[in-house]
Amino acid sequence: MTVKEKRSRMTLACESTDNTIQFIDEMVSQNQA
């Protein structure tokens, strides 16, 4: 695996984690409302 491939995979993993956290935050705030 090249360095470029590793970097793009790390970026994808970080982005998907951010999306998951945002989704969970929205669910929690909806439940509290």
SVG drawing of the C-alpha trace seen along z (x, -y; Angstrom):
<svg xmlns="http://www.w3.org/2000/svg" viewBox="-39 -20 43 22">
<polyline fill="none" stroke="black" stroke-width="0.4" points="0.0,0.0 1.4,-3.4 1.5,-6.4 -1.2,-8.1 -3.6,-5.2 -3.0,-5.1 -3.7,-8.8 -6.9,-8.7 -8.1,-5.7 -7.3,-7.6 -9.2,-10.6 -12.2,-8.4 -12.2,-6.8 -12.1,-10.2 -14.9,-11.6 -17.1,-8.6 -16.4,-8.9 -17.4,-12.6 -20.6,-11.8 -21.4,-9.1 -20.8,-11.4 -23.0,-14.1 -25.7,-11.6 -25.6,-10.4 -25.6,-14.0 -28.8,-14.7 -30.5,-11.6 -29.6,-12.5 -30.8,-16.1 -34.1,-14.8 -34.7,-12.4 -34.1,-15.2 -36.5,-17.6"/>
</svg>
